[in-house]
Amino acid sequence: GNIYRRFSNYERALEYFEKALAVDERIGNKNGTARQYSSIGLVYRELGDYTRALEYLQKSLALHGDHKDKR
């Protein structure tokens, strides 16, 4: 997803971030899930969909907060 995002292929980036999100959720990887939410949010920001961007970034922040991740 990051490579596609870097080259502004946002639809493809979303496809791969969503696949990674599904894997992280299935295996219970909360840090990975939070990272995927953040990545998806950044893609939506690039697409100008600020409502969805904020939604995903808030989900990421909530998961990071649950794990006391202060990065």
PDB file of N, H, CA, C and O in Angstrom:
ATOM      1  N   GLY A   1       0.798  -1.189   0.000  1.00  0.00           N
ATOM      2  CA  GLY A   1       0.000   0.000   0.000  1.00  0.00           C
ATOM      3  C   GLY A   1       0.849   1.265   0.000  1.00  0.00           C
ATOM      4  O   GLY A   1       0.525   2.246  -0.671  1.00  0.00           O
ATOM      5  N   ASN A   2       1.937   1.230   0.759  1.00  0.00           N
ATOM      6  H   ASN A   2       2.200   0.434   1.303  1.00  0.00           H
ATOM      7  CA  ASN A   2       2.791   2.425   0.838  1.00  0.00           C
ATOM      8  C   ASN A   2       3.410   2.781  -0.506  1.00  0.00           C
ATOM      9  O   ASN A   2       3.540   3.961  -0.834  1.00  0.00           O
ATOM     10  N   ILE A   3       3.789   1.787  -1.278  1.00  0.00           N
ATOM     11  H   ILE A   3       3.683   0.829  -1.011  1.00  0.00           H
ATOM     12  CA  ILE A   3       4.398   2.075  -2.582  1.00  0.00           C
ATOM     13  C   ILE A   3       3.363   2.701  -3.510  1.00  0.00           C
ATOM     14  O   ILE A   3       3.649   3.678  -4.201  1.00  0.00           O
ATOM     15  N   TYR A   4       2.160   2.132  -3.522  1.00  0.00           N
ATOM     16  H   TYR A   4       1.928   1.338  -2.961  1.00  0.00           H
ATOM     17  CA  TYR A   4       1.118   2.713  -4.367  1.00  0.00           C
ATOM     18  C   TYR A   4       0.776   4.123  -3.911  1.00  0.00           C
ATOM     19  O   TYR A   4       0.543   5.004  -4.738  1.00  0.00           O
ATOM     20  N   ARG A   5       0.745   4.340  -2.613  1.00  0.00           N
ATOM     21  H   ARG A   5       0.935   3.625  -1.940  1.00  0.00           H
ATOM     22  CA  ARG A   5       0.457   5.681  -2.101  1.00  0.00           C
ATOM     23  C   ARG A   5       1.547   6.656  -2.520  1.00  0.00           C
ATOM     24  O   ARG A   5       1.263   7.787  -2.914  1.00  0.00           O
ATOM     25  N   ARG A   6       2.777   6.218  -2.433  1.00  0.00           N
ATOM     26  H   ARG A   6       3.008   5.300  -2.112  1.00  0.00           H
ATOM     27  CA  ARG A   6       3.903   7.081  -2.805  1.00  0.00           C
ATOM     28  C   ARG A   6       3.823   7.526  -4.262  1.00  0.00           C
ATOM     29  O   ARG A   6       4.237   8.631  -4.613  1.00  0.00           O
ATOM     30  N   PHE A   7       3.279   6.640  -5.106  1.00  0.00           N
ATOM     31  H   PHE A   7       2.942   5.743  -4.821  1.00  0.00           H
ATOM     32  CA  PHE A   7       3.152   6.964  -6.531  1.00  0.00           C
ATOM     33  C   PHE A   7       1.755   7.467  -6.895  1.00  0.00           C
ATOM     34  O   PHE A   7       1.369   7.465  -8.064  1.00  0.00           O
ATOM     35  N   SER A   8       1.006   7.895  -5.884  1.00  0.00           N
ATOM     36  H   SER A   8       1.319   7.896  -4.935  1.00  0.00           H
ATOM     37  CA  SER A   8      -0.314   8.512  -6.045  1.00  0.00           C
ATOM     38  C   SER A   8      -1.352   7.597  -6.679  1.00  0.00           C
ATOM     39  O   SER A   8      -2.312   8.071  -7.286  1.00  0.00           O
ATOM     40  N   ASN A   9      -1.164   6.292  -6.542  1.00  0.00           N
ATOM     41  H   ASN A   9      -0.384   5.907  -6.048  1.00  0.00           H
ATOM     42  CA  ASN A   9      -2.179   5.343  -7.006  1.00  0.00           C
ATOM     43  C   ASN A   9      -3.035   4.991  -5.782  1.00  0.00           C
ATOM     44  O   ASN A   9      -2.905   3.916  -5.197  1.00  0.00           O
ATOM     45  N   TYR A  10      -3.901   5.920  -5.422  1.00  0.00           N
ATOM     46  H   TYR A  10      -4.007   6.794  -5.898  1.00  0.00           H
ATOM     47  CA  TYR A  10      -4.609   5.838  -4.151  1.00  0.00           C
ATOM     48  C   TYR A  10      -5.628   4.704  -4.088  1.00  0.00           C
ATOM     49  O   TYR A  10      -5.810   4.089  -3.037  1.00  0.00           O
ATOM     50  N   GLU A  11      -6.288   4.427  -5.199  1.00  0.00           N
ATOM     51  H   GLU A  11      -6.141   4.926  -6.052  1.00  0.00           H
ATOM     52  CA  GLU A  11      -7.259   3.332  -5.182  1.00  0.00           C
ATOM     53  C   GLU A  11      -6.558   1.999  -4.903  1.00  0.00           C
ATOM     54  O   GLU A  11      -7.047   1.175  -4.131  1.00  0.00           O
ATOM     55  N   ARG A  12      -5.422   1.808  -5.537  1.00  0.00           N
ATOM     56  H   ARG A  12      -5.024   2.477  -6.164  1.00  0.00           H
ATOM     57  CA  ARG A  12      -4.668   0.565  -5.320  1.00  0.00           C
ATOM     58  C   ARG A  12      -4.089   0.526  -3.905  1.00  0.00           C
ATOM     59  O   ARG A  12      -4.056  -0.532  -3.276  1.00  0.00           O
ATOM     60  N   ALA A  13      -3.635   1.674  -3.407  1.00  0.00           N
ATOM     61  H   ALA A  13      -3.662   2.534  -3.917  1.00  0.00           H
ATOM     62  CA  ALA A  13      -3.115   1.745  -2.037  1.00  0.00           C
ATOM     63  C   ALA A  13      -4.207   1.340  -1.049  1.00  0.00           C
ATOM     64  O   ALA A  13      -3.956   0.560  -0.130  1.00  0.00           O
ATOM     65  N   LEU A  14      -5.414   1.866  -1.237  1.00  0.00           N
ATOM     66  H   LEU A  14      -5.618   2.499  -1.984  1.00  0.00           H
ATOM     67  CA  LEU A  14      -6.516   1.499  -0.351  1.00  0.00           C
ATOM     68  C   LEU A  14      -6.786   0.000  -0.401  1.00  0.00           C
ATOM     69  O   LEU A  14      -7.044  -0.626   0.627  1.00  0.00           O
ATOM     70  N   GLU A  15      -6.725  -0.564  -1.590  1.00  0.00           N
ATOM     71  H   GLU A  15      -6.515  -0.055  -2.425  1.00  0.00           H
ATOM     72  CA  GLU A  15      -6.959  -2.006  -1.739  1.00  0.00           C
ATOM     73  C   GLU A  15      -5.993  -2.805  -0.871  1.00  0.00           C
ATOM     74  O   GLU A  15      -6.408  -3.730  -0.173  1.00  0.00           O
ATOM     75  N   TYR A  16      -4.718  -2.457  -0.910  1.00  0.00           N
ATOM     76  H   TYR A  16      -4.382  -1.705  -1.477  1.00  0.00           H
ATOM     77  CA  TYR A  16      -3.724  -3.206  -0.145  1.00  0.00           C
ATOM     78  C   TYR A  16      -3.764  -2.904   1.345  1.00  0.00           C
ATOM     79  O   TYR A  16      -3.556  -3.801   2.162  1.00  0.00           O
ATOM     80  N   PHE A  17      -4.029  -1.657   1.710  1.00  0.00           N
ATOM     81  H   PHE A  17      -4.198  -0.928   1.047  1.00  0.00           H
ATOM     82  CA  PHE A  17      -4.162  -1.344   3.133  1.00  0.00           C
ATOM     83  C   PHE A  17      -5.371  -2.058   3.733  1.00  0.00           C
ATOM     84  O   PHE A  17      -5.321  -2.511   4.876  1.00  0.00           O
ATOM     85  N   GLU A  18      -6.440  -2.158   2.977  1.00  0.00           N
ATOM     86  H   GLU A  18      -6.480  -1.789   2.049  1.00  0.00           H
ATOM     87  CA  GLU A  18      -7.626  -2.856   3.474  1.00  0.00           C
ATOM     88  C   GLU A  18      -7.382  -4.355   3.611  1.00  0.00           C
ATOM     89  O   GLU A  18      -7.893  -4.984   4.537  1.00  0.00           O
ATOM     90  N   LYS A  19      -6.603  -4.932   2.695  1.00  0.00           N
ATOM     91  H   LYS A  19      -6.188  -4.421   1.943  1.00  0.00           H
ATOM     92  CA  LYS A  19      -6.229  -6.347   2.822  1.00  0.00           C
ATOM     93  C   LYS A  19      -5.390  -6.554   4.080  1.00  0.00           C
ATOM     94  O   LYS A  19      -5.612  -7.501   4.835  1.00  0.00           O
ATOM     95  N   ALA A  20      -4.427  -5.666   4.298  1.00  0.00           N
ATOM     96  H   ALA A  20      -4.247  -4.897   3.684  1.00  0.00           H
ATOM     97  CA  ALA A  20      -3.581  -5.764   5.488  1.00  0.00           C
ATOM     98  C   ALA A  20      -4.408  -5.572   6.754  1.00  0.00           C
ATOM     99  O   ALA A  20      -4.180  -6.248   7.757  1.00  0.00           O
ATOM    100  N   LEU A  21      -5.367  -4.653   6.707  1.00  0.00           N
ATOM    101  H   LEU A  21      -5.552  -4.103   5.893  1.00  0.00           H
ATOM    102  CA  LEU A  21      -6.251  -4.421   7.848  1.00  0.00           C
ATOM    103  C   LEU A  21      -7.028  -5.688   8.184  1.00  0.00           C
ATOM    104  O   LEU A  21      -7.151  -6.048   9.355  1.00  0.00           O
ATOM    105  N   ALA A  22      -7.551  -6.363   7.171  1.00  0.00           N
ATOM    106  H   ALA A  22      -7.452  -6.070   6.220  1.00  0.00           H
ATOM    107  CA  ALA A  22      -8.311  -7.597   7.403  1.00  0.00           C
ATOM    108  C   ALA A  22      -7.445  -8.662   8.076  1.00  0.00           C
ATOM    109  O   ALA A  22      -7.906  -9.365   8.975  1.00  0.00           O
ATOM    110  N   VAL A  23      -6.194  -8.776   7.638  1.00  0.00           N
ATOM    111  H   VAL A  23      -5.820  -8.205   6.908  1.00  0.00           H
ATOM    112  CA  VAL A  23      -5.279  -9.752   8.248  1.00  0.00           C
ATOM    113  C   VAL A  23      -4.991  -9.374   9.692  1.00  0.00           C
ATOM    114  O   VAL A  23      -5.068 -10.221  10.582  1.00  0.00           O
ATOM    115  N   ASP A  24      -4.659  -8.107   9.933  1.00  0.00           N
ATOM    116  H   ASP A  24      -4.596  -7.419   9.210  1.00  0.00           H
ATOM    117  CA  ASP A  24      -4.342  -7.665  11.293  1.00  0.00           C
ATOM    118  C   ASP A  24      -5.529  -7.860  12.231  1.00  0.00           C
ATOM    119  O   ASP A  24      -5.358  -8.269  13.380  1.00  0.00           O
ATOM    120  N   GLU A  25      -6.723  -7.570  11.744  1.00  0.00           N
ATOM    121  H   GLU A  25      -6.862  -7.238  10.811  1.00  0.00           H
ATOM    122  CA  GLU A  25      -7.912  -7.766  12.587  1.00  0.00           C
ATOM    123  C   GLU A  25      -8.135  -9.255  12.864  1.00  0.00           C
ATOM    124  O   GLU A  25      -8.464  -9.638  13.987  1.00  0.00           O
ATOM    125  N   ARG A  26      -7.958 -10.084  11.847  1.00  0.00           N
ATOM    126  H   ARG A  26      -7.691  -9.773  10.935  1.00  0.00           H
ATOM    127  CA  ARG A  26      -8.191 -11.519  12.003  1.00  0.00           C
ATOM    128  C   ARG A  26      -7.233 -12.143  13.011  1.00  0.00           C
ATOM    129  O   ARG A  26      -7.625 -13.032  13.768  1.00  0.00           O
ATOM    130  N   ILE A  27      -5.977 -11.686  13.028  1.00  0.00           N
ATOM    131  H   ILE A  27      -5.659 -10.964  12.413  1.00  0.00           H
ATOM    132  CA  ILE A  27      -4.999 -12.279  13.948  1.00  0.00           C
ATOM    133  C   ILE A  27      -4.913 -11.531  15.284  1.00  0.00           C
ATOM    134  O   ILE A  27      -4.148 -11.915  16.168  1.00  0.00           O
ATOM    135  N   GLY A  28      -5.694 -10.472  15.419  1.00  0.00           N
ATOM    136  H   GLY A  28      -6.316 -10.160  14.701  1.00  0.00           H
ATOM    137  CA  GLY A  28      -5.711  -9.732  16.681  1.00  0.00           C
ATOM    138  C   GLY A  28      -4.522  -8.818  16.893  1.00  0.00           C
ATOM    139  O   GLY A  28      -4.171  -8.519  18.034  1.00  0.00           O
ATOM    140  N   ASN A  29      -3.893  -8.366  15.812  1.00  0.00           N
ATOM    141  H   ASN A  29      -4.179  -8.609  14.885  1.00  0.00           H
ATOM    142  CA  ASN A  29      -2.739  -7.479  15.894  1.00  0.00           C
ATOM    143  C   ASN A  29      -3.235  -6.035  15.985  1.00  0.00           C
ATOM    144  O   ASN A  29      -3.449  -5.379  14.966  1.00  0.00           O
ATOM    145  N   LYS A  30      -3.415  -5.552  17.206  1.00  0.00           N
ATOM    146  H   LYS A  30      -3.242  -6.086  18.034  1.00  0.00           H
ATOM    147  CA  LYS A  30      -3.988  -4.216  17.403  1.00  0.00           C
ATOM    148  C   LYS A  30      -3.059  -3.103  16.931  1.00  0.00           C
ATOM    149  O   LYS A  30      -3.525  -2.099  16.393  1.00  0.00           O
ATOM    150  N   ASN A  31      -1.753  -3.268  17.126  1.00  0.00           N
ATOM    151  H   ASN A  31      -1.375  -4.084  17.563  1.00  0.00           H
ATOM    152  CA  ASN A  31      -0.828  -2.245  16.628  1.00  0.00           C
ATOM    153  C   ASN A  31      -0.856  -2.192  15.106  1.00  0.00           C
ATOM    154  O   ASN A  31      -0.851  -1.111  14.516  1.00  0.00           O
ATOM    155  N   GLY A  32      -0.885  -3.352  14.476  1.00  0.00           N
ATOM    156  H   GLY A  32      -0.889  -4.230  14.955  1.00  0.00           H
ATOM    157  CA  GLY A  32      -0.980  -3.401  13.021  1.00  0.00           C
ATOM    158  C   GLY A  32      -2.288  -2.811  12.527  1.00  0.00           C
ATOM    159  O   GLY A  32      -2.314  -2.089  11.530  1.00  0.00           O
ATOM    160  N   THR A  33      -3.371  -3.118  13.225  1.00  0.00           N
ATOM    161  H   THR A  33      -3.349  -3.704  14.035  1.00  0.00           H
ATOM    162  CA  THR A  33      -4.677  -2.569  12.872  1.00  0.00           C
ATOM    163  C   THR A  33      -4.643  -1.047  12.951  1.00  0.00           C
ATOM    164  O   THR A  33      -5.148  -0.362  12.061  1.00  0.00           O
ATOM    165  N   ALA A  34      -4.057  -0.532  13.999  1.00  0.00           N
ATOM    166  H   ALA A  34      -3.646  -1.089  14.722  1.00  0.00           H
ATOM    167  CA  ALA A  34      -3.947   0.921  14.160  1.00  0.00           C
ATOM    168  C   ALA A  34      -3.120   1.533  13.031  1.00  0.00           C
ATOM    169  O   ALA A  34      -3.466   2.598  12.519  1.00  0.00           O
ATOM    170  N   ARG A  35      -2.039   0.875  12.642  1.00  0.00           N
ATOM    171  H   ARG A  35      -1.758   0.011  13.058  1.00  0.00           H
ATOM    172  CA  ARG A  35      -1.207   1.373  11.534  1.00  0.00           C
ATOM    173  C   ARG A  35      -1.991   1.395  10.227  1.00  0.00           C
ATOM    174  O   ARG A  35      -1.886   2.342   9.447  1.00  0.00           O
ATOM    175  N   GLN A  36      -2.779   0.344   9.993  1.00  0.00           N
ATOM    176  H   GLN A  36      -2.864  -0.425  10.627  1.00  0.00           H
ATOM    177  CA  GLN A  36      -3.556   0.294   8.755  1.00  0.00           C
ATOM    178  C   GLN A  36      -4.618   1.386   8.746  1.00  0.00           C
ATOM    179  O   GLN A  36      -4.839   2.026   7.718  1.00  0.00           O
ATOM    180  N   TYR A  37      -5.280   1.604   9.888  1.00  0.00           N
ATOM    181  H   TYR A  37      -5.101   1.084  10.723  1.00  0.00           H
ATOM    182  CA  TYR A  37      -6.257   2.690   9.972  1.00  0.00           C
ATOM    183  C   TYR A  37      -5.592   4.023   9.644  1.00  0.00           C
ATOM    184  O   TYR A  37      -6.148   4.839   8.908  1.00  0.00           O
ATOM    185  N   SER A  38      -4.411   4.236  10.190  1.00  0.00           N
ATOM    186  H   SER A  38      -3.959   3.573  10.787  1.00  0.00           H
ATOM    187  CA  SER A  38      -3.689   5.478   9.937  1.00  0.00           C
ATOM    188  C   SER A  38      -3.353   5.625   8.461  1.00  0.00           C
ATOM    189  O   SER A  38      -3.541   6.693   7.877  1.00  0.00           O
ATOM    190  N   SER A  39      -2.857   4.557   7.864  1.00  0.00           N
ATOM    191  H   SER A  39      -2.704   3.690   8.338  1.00  0.00           H
ATOM    192  CA  SER A  39      -2.498   4.598   6.440  1.00  0.00           C
ATOM    193  C   SER A  39      -3.718   4.872   5.576  1.00  0.00           C
ATOM    194  O   SER A  39      -3.654   5.670   4.641  1.00  0.00           O
ATOM    195  N   ILE A  40      -4.822   4.218   5.883  1.00  0.00           N
ATOM    196  H   ILE A  40      -4.874   3.570   6.643  1.00  0.00           H
ATOM    197  CA  ILE A  40      -6.056   4.444   5.131  1.00  0.00           C
ATOM    198  C   ILE A  40      -6.505   5.892   5.295  1.00  0.00           C
ATOM    199  O   ILE A  40      -6.925   6.532   4.331  1.00  0.00           O
ATOM    200  N   GLY A  41      -6.414   6.400   6.513  1.00  0.00           N
ATOM    201  H   GLY A  41      -6.073   5.880   7.296  1.00  0.00           H
ATOM    202  CA  GLY A  41      -6.775   7.792   6.750  1.00  0.00           C
ATOM    203  C   GLY A  41      -5.935   8.761   5.939  1.00  0.00           C
ATOM    204  O   GLY A  41      -6.449   9.750   5.418  1.00  0.00           O
ATOM    205  N   LEU A  42      -4.650   8.481   5.832  1.00  0.00           N
ATOM    206  H   LEU A  42      -4.232   7.678   6.255  1.00  0.00           H
ATOM    207  CA  LEU A  42      -3.773   9.362   5.053  1.00  0.00           C
ATOM    208  C   LEU A  42      -4.107   9.317   3.566  1.00  0.00           C
ATOM    209  O   LEU A  42      -4.013  10.334   2.879  1.00  0.00           O
ATOM    210  N   VAL A  43      -4.491   8.158   3.072  1.00  0.00           N
ATOM    211  H   VAL A  43      -4.568   7.332   3.630  1.00  0.00           H
ATOM    212  CA  VAL A  43      -4.903   8.059   1.669  1.00  0.00           C
ATOM    213  C   VAL A  43      -6.166   8.891   1.448  1.00  0.00           C
ATOM    214  O   VAL A  43      -6.254   9.646   0.480  1.00  0.00           O
ATOM    215  N   TYR A  44      -7.138   8.752   2.343  1.00  0.00           N
ATOM    216  H   TYR A  44      -7.067   8.139   3.130  1.00  0.00           H
ATOM    217  CA  TYR A  44      -8.356   9.548   2.189  1.00  0.00           C
ATOM    218  C   TYR A  44      -8.057  11.037   2.264  1.00  0.00           C
ATOM    219  O   TYR A  44      -8.708  11.832   1.586  1.00  0.00           O
ATOM    220  N   ARG A  45      -7.094  11.420   3.066  1.00  0.00           N
ATOM    221  H   ARG A  45      -6.565  10.774   3.617  1.00  0.00           H
ATOM    222  CA  ARG A  45      -6.684  12.831   3.112  1.00  0.00           C
ATOM    223  C   ARG A  45      -6.157  13.272   1.749  1.00  0.00           C
ATOM    224  O   ARG A  45      -6.499  14.347   1.257  1.00  0.00           O
ATOM    225  N   GLU A  46      -5.325  12.434   1.148  1.00  0.00           N
ATOM    226  H   GLU A  46      -5.047  11.560   1.547  1.00  0.00           H
ATOM    227  CA  GLU A  46      -4.784  12.757  -0.172  1.00  0.00           C
ATOM    228  C   GLU A  46      -5.887  12.875  -1.219  1.00  0.00           C
ATOM    229  O   GLU A  46      -5.787  13.665  -2.158  1.00  0.00           O
ATOM    230  N   LEU A  47      -6.942  12.079  -1.045  1.00  0.00           N
ATOM    231  H   LEU A  47      -7.024  11.437  -0.282  1.00  0.00           H
ATOM    232  CA  LEU A  47      -8.064  12.121  -1.981  1.00  0.00           C
ATOM    233  C   LEU A  47      -9.014  13.280  -1.703  1.00  0.00           C
ATOM    234  O   LEU A  47      -9.949  13.517  -2.468  1.00  0.00           O
ATOM    235  N   GLY A  48      -8.776  13.998  -0.615  1.00  0.00           N
ATOM    236  H   GLY A  48      -8.016  13.805   0.006  1.00  0.00           H
ATOM    237  CA  GLY A  48      -9.618  15.137  -0.265  1.00  0.00           C
ATOM    238  C   GLY A  48     -10.894  14.756   0.471  1.00  0.00           C
ATOM    239  O   GLY A  48     -11.778  15.591   0.658  1.00  0.00           O
ATOM    240  N   ASP A  49     -10.991  13.504   0.889  1.00  0.00           N
ATOM    241  H   ASP A  49     -10.272  12.825   0.737  1.00  0.00           H
ATOM    242  CA  ASP A  49     -12.154  13.038   1.657  1.00  0.00           C
ATOM    243  C   ASP A  49     -11.809  13.160   3.140  1.00  0.00           C
ATOM    244  O   ASP A  49     -11.459  12.180   3.798  1.00  0.00           O
ATOM    245  N   TYR A  50     -11.916  14.382   3.644  1.00  0.00           N
ATOM    246  H   TYR A  50     -12.200  15.178   3.110  1.00  0.00           H
ATOM    247  CA  TYR A  50     -11.448  14.679   4.993  1.00  0.00           C
ATOM    248  C   TYR A  50     -12.312  14.037   6.071  1.00  0.00           C
ATOM    249  O   TYR A  50     -11.821  13.738   7.160  1.00  0.00           O
ATOM    250  N   THR A  51     -13.578  13.825   5.785  1.00  0.00           N
ATOM    251  H   THR A  51     -13.977  14.068   4.900  1.00  0.00           H
ATOM    252  CA  THR A  51     -14.454  13.179   6.753  1.00  0.00           C
ATOM    253  C   THR A  51     -14.003  11.740   6.993  1.00  0.00           C
ATOM    254  O   THR A  51     -13.866  11.305   8.136  1.00  0.00           O
ATOM    255  N   ARG A  52     -13.775  11.011   5.909  1.00  0.00           N
ATOM    256  H   ARG A  52     -13.887  11.364   4.980  1.00  0.00           H
ATOM    257  CA  ARG A  52     -13.314   9.626   6.057  1.00  0.00           C
ATOM    258  C   ARG A  52     -11.896   9.580   6.618  1.00  0.00           C
ATOM    259  O   ARG A  52     -11.570   8.695   7.410  1.00  0.00           O
ATOM    260  N   ALA A  53     -11.060  10.522   6.214  1.00  0.00           N
ATOM    261  H   ALA A  53     -11.325  11.240   5.571  1.00  0.00           H
ATOM    262  CA  ALA A  53      -9.696  10.569   6.740  1.00  0.00           C
ATOM    263  C   ALA A  53      -9.732  10.714   8.258  1.00  0.00           C
ATOM    264  O   ALA A  53      -9.045   9.988   8.976  1.00  0.00           O
ATOM    265  N   LEU A  54     -10.526  11.641   8.733  1.00  0.00           N
ATOM    266  H   LEU A  54     -11.085  12.231   8.151  1.00  0.00           H
ATOM    267  CA  LEU A  54     -10.631  11.868  10.170  1.00  0.00           C
ATOM    268  C   LEU A  54     -11.176  10.635  10.879  1.00  0.00           C
ATOM    269  O   LEU A  54     -10.710  10.285  11.964  1.00  0.00           O
ATOM    270  N   GLU A  55     -12.155   9.978  10.275  1.00  0.00           N
ATOM    271  H   GLU A  55     -12.533  10.262   9.394  1.00  0.00           H
ATOM    272  CA  GLU A  55     -12.737   8.768  10.864  1.00  0.00           C
ATOM    273  C   GLU A  55     -11.661   7.691  11.083  1.00  0.00           C
ATOM    274  O   GLU A  55     -11.570   7.107  12.163  1.00  0.00           O
ATOM    275  N   TYR A  56     -10.857   7.439  10.056  1.00  0.00           N
ATOM    276  H   TYR A  56     -10.931   7.914   9.179  1.00  0.00           H
ATOM    277  CA  TYR A  56      -9.831   6.404  10.178  1.00  0.00           C
ATOM    278  C   TYR A  56      -8.689   6.825  11.097  1.00  0.00           C
ATOM    279  O   TYR A  56      -8.160   5.998  11.839  1.00  0.00           O
ATOM    280  N   LEU A  57      -8.309   8.085  11.060  1.00  0.00           N
ATOM    281  H   LEU A  57      -8.739   8.757  10.457  1.00  0.00           H
ATOM    282  CA  LEU A  57      -7.234   8.543  11.940  1.00  0.00           C
ATOM    283  C   LEU A  57      -7.669   8.509  13.404  1.00  0.00           C
ATOM    284  O   LEU A  57      -6.854   8.233  14.285  1.00  0.00           O
ATOM    285  N   GLN A  58      -8.938   8.784  13.669  1.00  0.00           N
ATOM    286  H   GLN A  58      -9.600   9.008  12.954  1.00  0.00           H
ATOM    287  CA  GLN A  58      -9.439   8.689  15.041  1.00  0.00           C
ATOM    288  C   GLN A  58      -9.473   7.240  15.516  1.00  0.00           C
ATOM    289  O   GLN A  58      -9.196   6.962  16.683  1.00  0.00           O
ATOM    290  N   LYS A  59      -9.814   6.314  14.616  1.00  0.00           N
ATOM    291  H   LYS A  59     -10.039   6.540  13.668  1.00  0.00           H
ATOM    292  CA  LYS A  59      -9.776   4.892  14.973  1.00  0.00           C
ATOM    293  C   LYS A  59      -8.355   4.476  15.327  1.00  0.00           C
ATOM    294  O   LYS A  59      -8.136   3.740  16.289  1.00  0.00           O
ATOM    295  N   SER A  60      -7.400   4.949  14.547  1.00  0.00           N
ATOM    296  H   SER A  60      -7.578   5.546  13.765  1.00  0.00           H
ATOM    297  CA  SER A  60      -5.999   4.632  14.812  1.00  0.00           C
ATOM    298  C   SER A  60      -5.568   5.182  16.166  1.00  0.00           C
ATOM    299  O   SER A  60      -4.936   4.482  16.958  1.00  0.00           O
ATOM    300  N   LEU A  61      -5.910   6.421  16.421  1.00  0.00           N
ATOM    301  H   LEU A  61      -6.424   6.990  15.778  1.00  0.00           H
ATOM    302  CA  LEU A  61      -5.547   7.055  17.686  1.00  0.00           C
ATOM    303  C   LEU A  61      -6.166   6.317  18.868  1.00  0.00           C
ATOM    304  O   LEU A  61      -5.517   6.133  19.897  1.00  0.00           O
ATOM    305  N   ALA A  62      -7.411   5.897  18.722  1.00  0.00           N
ATOM    306  H   ALA A  62      -7.938   6.046  17.886  1.00  0.00           H
ATOM    307  CA  ALA A  62      -8.082   5.172  19.807  1.00  0.00           C
ATOM    308  C   ALA A  62      -7.360   3.858  20.111  1.00  0.00           C
ATOM    309  O   ALA A  62      -7.191   3.503  21.278  1.00  0.00           O
ATOM    310  N   LEU A  63      -6.937   3.140  19.080  1.00  0.00           N
ATOM    311  H   LEU A  63      -7.074   3.429  18.133  1.00  0.00           H
ATOM    312  CA  LEU A  63      -6.221   1.875  19.297  1.00  0.00           C
ATOM    313  C   LEU A  63      -4.845   2.132  19.904  1.00  0.00           C
ATOM    314  O   LEU A  63      -4.425   1.405  20.804  1.00  0.00           O
ATOM    315  N   HIS A  64      -4.152   3.133  19.435  1.00  0.00           N
ATOM    316  H   HIS A  64      -4.494   3.724  18.704  1.00  0.00           H
ATOM    317  CA  HIS A  64      -2.842   3.462  20.006  1.00  0.00           C
ATOM    318  C   HIS A  64      -3.001   3.852  21.460  1.00  0.00           C
ATOM    319  O   HIS A  64      -2.174   3.483  22.293  1.00  0.00           O
ATOM    320  N   GLY A  65      -4.045   4.587  21.778  1.00  0.00           N
ATOM    321  H   GLY A  65      -4.718   4.887  21.101  1.00  0.00           H
ATOM    322  CA  GLY A  65      -4.292   4.995  23.157  1.00  0.00           C
ATOM    323  C   GLY A  65      -4.611   3.814  24.053  1.00  0.00           C
ATOM    324  O   GLY A  65      -4.217   3.784  25.218  1.00  0.00           O
ATOM    325  N   ASP A  66      -5.333   2.830  23.503  1.00  0.00           N
ATOM    326  H   ASP A  66      -5.654   2.854  22.556  1.00  0.00           H
ATOM    327  CA  ASP A  66      -5.656   1.631  24.267  1.00  0.00           C
ATOM    328  C   ASP A  66      -4.402   0.865  24.670  1.00  0.00           C
ATOM    329  O   ASP A  66      -4.389   0.172  25.687  1.00  0.00           O
ATOM    330  N   HIS A  67      -3.360   0.992  23.877  1.00  0.00           N
ATOM    331  H   HIS A  67      -3.370   1.555  23.051  1.00  0.00           H
ATOM    332  CA  HIS A  67      -2.122   0.249  24.137  1.00  0.00           C
ATOM    333  C   HIS A  67      -1.046   1.114  24.771  1.00  0.00           C
ATOM    334  O   HIS A  67       0.108   0.705  24.890  1.00  0.00           O
ATOM    335  N   LYS A  68      -1.432   2.296  25.169  1.00  0.00           N
ATOM    336  H   LYS A  68      -2.370   2.629  25.072  1.00  0.00           H
ATOM    337  CA  LYS A  68      -0.483   3.216  25.810  1.00  0.00           C
ATOM    338  C   LYS A  68       0.711   3.488  24.908  1.00  0.00           C
ATOM    339  O   LYS A  68       1.828   3.699  25.379  1.00  0.00           O
ATOM    340  N   ASP A  69       0.458   3.480  23.608  1.00  0.00           N
ATOM    341  H   ASP A  69      -0.450   3.309  23.225  1.00  0.00           H
ATOM    342  CA  ASP A  69       1.506   3.751  22.618  1.00  0.00           C
ATOM    343  C   ASP A  69       1.660   5.261  22.485  1.00  0.00           C
ATOM    344  O   ASP A  69       0.747   5.935  22.007  1.00  0.00           O
ATOM    345  N   LYS A  70       2.774   5.786  22.890  1.00  0.00           N
ATOM    346  H   LYS A  70       3.516   5.239  23.278  1.00  0.00           H
ATOM    347  CA  LYS A  70       2.983   7.246  22.913  1.00  0.00           C
ATOM    348  C   LYS A  70       3.825   7.738  21.756  1.00  0.00           C
ATOM    349  O   LYS A  70       4.375   8.837  21.829  1.00  0.00           O
ATOM    350  N   ARG A  71       3.945   6.959  20.686  1.00  0.00           N
ATOM    351  H   ARG A  71       3.499   6.066  20.627  1.00  0.00           H
ATOM    352  CA  ARG A  71       4.741   7.407  19.542  1.00  0.00           C
ATOM    353  C   ARG A  71       4.149   8.603  18.888  1.00  0.00           C
ATOM    354  O   ARG A  71       4.698   9.105  17.907  1.00  0.00           O
TER     355      ARG A  71
END
